[in-house]
Amino acid sequence: MSHTLNIPMIDLPRVHQPYQQELDAAILAVVRSGQYISGPVVHNFERQVSSYLDAPVFGVGNGTDALQIALMVLGIGPGDEVIVPAFTYAASAEVIGLLGATVVWCDIESQNYNVSADSVEALVTSKTKAIIAVHLYGQCANIEAIEQAAHGIPIVEDAAQAFGAVFTSGKYKGQKAGTVGTFGTFSFFPTKPLGGLGDAGAICTKNAELFQSANSIAKHGQSSKYVHDTIGVNSRLDPIQAAALTVKLKYFEASINAKYAIANRYKEALTGLSGIQLPITTDYSTHAYHQYTLRVKDNRRAELALYLKNNGISTMVYYPMLLSDQQAYKHWGSDIELTQARMATEEVLSLPIDESLTLIEQQYIINAIHDFFS
Ligand SMILES: Cc1ncc(COP(=O)(O)O)c(C=O)c1O
């Protein structure tokens, strides 16, 4: 390849460029308002997200807190087991340990990297108190199948990576990721589908009592000012983040559509290459393309990643190691083989798919991949 471009996984300043002035103004308005904790900017964002998701939502400090607070409301503690996939980001599991409960690792489906309902079925015991169904890479886990396997055990949807994904069949058809479980939790980490300019997150539940408890726990367990009914945490959505997120929510559908277009071009150009498997869209969910993740066959992932790097193209491996192999978590086990999860750690490779990726840049990435396999 002749001319080398430099293509990061995501270029946030460039993503923000079309509405940078709006972002600047929204943040400056908070700076000048004197209202730095809670207040109308936060409430307005919460209303808008609730309306977008068609389910009640409130903001918290980040997606990890959102998960922890959901588990606290469910009363998870020592002696309880929580099932979580071994192939996900650490946060999905660490909150279980933080509350003194026991992690039980489940496997994933080979097609979409999400919780395998069959593996959940094999792991449920009388001690199982919750299942964390991660919607990895932007696609919904099969919540209906997991529900059937879980026999009434609460499901917490970890929708950190799947804001905007939609269930497309079955009883949840038309509903959005994070709105159908007992709880849904979101991260607005800057690179996430809806990303702030720092840490931020949200919790969703359609159960008014659970909503009230979670909202109270996020604010020091208080029911009214200086009245504390339960032990809580300090996890409030920051008004500056809420201001930025309100602007970004306006452009969110456009960003999803831009990612669809990029994903479609990747699909058209890379279908048929025998060394890779492209992401598969299941028949029960849209794909929000938080990541565009290939499987690289024949043990050639590192070689391909290096070839792309040498041509200025960034890639990432989400995730190179099973959580069950991590030093911090390996004292927790599983009664099943984590075959698909392990295979995924060895084969996945994510390509750049931010909405500001240009046609020229994408063609350059596509050409590089073809060159590698030719
Ligand atoms: C699947 C998953 N769960 C939870 C989190 C935690 O979110 P946060 O970084 O906002 O705490 C993340 C993001 O990093 C994630 O990818």
The ligand as an SDF file (V2000), in Angstrom:
LIG
                    3D

 16 16  0  0  0  0  0  0  0  0999 V2000
  -20.1520   -4.3790   29.3590 C   0  0  0  0  0  0  0  0  0  0  0  0
  -19.8030   -3.2460   30.2570 C   0  0  0  0  0  0  0  0  0  0  0  0
  -20.3460   -3.1990   31.4840 N   0  0  0  0  0  0  0  0  0  0  0  0
  -20.0800   -2.1940   32.3390 C   0  0  0  0  0  0  0  0  0  0  0  0
  -19.2310   -1.1690   31.9950 C   0  0  0  0  0  0  0  0  0  0  0  0
  -18.9160   -0.1230   32.9970 C   0  0  0  0  0  0  0  0  0  0  0  0
  -19.2420    1.1650   32.6050 O   0  0  0  0  0  0  0  0  0  0  0  0
  -18.4600    2.4200   33.1970 P   0  0  0  0  0  0  0  0  0  0  0  0
  -17.1190    2.4690   32.5530 O   0  0  0  0  0  0  0  0  0  0  0  0
  -19.3200    3.5650   32.8270 O   0  0  0  0  0  0  0  0  0  0  0  0
  -18.3640    2.2450   34.6710 O   0  0  0  0  0  0  0  0  0  0  0  0
  -18.6570   -1.1690   30.7170 C   0  0  0  0  0  0  0  0  0  0  0  0
  -17.8090   -0.0710   30.2330 C   0  0  0  0  0  0  0  0  0  0  0  0
  -16.7370    0.2010   30.4370 O   0  0  0  0  0  0  0  0  0  0  0  0
  -18.9350   -2.2400   29.8340 C   0  0  0  0  0  0  0  0  0  0  0  0
  -18.3870   -2.2970   28.6140 O   0  0  0  0  0  0  0  0  0  0  0  0
  1  2  1  0
  2  3  1  0
  2 15  2  0
  3  4  2  0
  4  5  1  0
  5  6  1  0
  5 12  2  0
  6  7  1  0
  7  8  1  0
  8  9  2  0
  8 10  1  0
  8 11  1  0
 12 13  1  0
 12 15  1  0
 13 14  2  0
 15 16  1  0
M  END
$$$$
